[in-house]
Amino acid sequence: MKNYRSLKKVLQITQANFPTSSAIRVVKEGLSLREAGYQSAVLCPPFGSSSEHEIWNGIEIFRPKALAN
């Protein structure tokens, strides 16, 4: 039997800087989804010198410059 969860992808969108304590709910949800076998990704605004794309603890993070204030 195939594991269909491995085919599922979840994108979370937040206005908070990820990963920081201000986005703790998104952090916990992303880690839980990843542990359950889902591919987890977060779309958030860039902050500081953060890169536009990275993988953090198995969670793909997108920070497009177009979302900057």
Secondary structure, 3 states (H helix, E strand, C coil): CCCHHHHCEEEEECCCCCCCHHHHHHHHHHHHHHHCCCEEEEECCCCCCCCCEEEECCEEEECCHHHCC
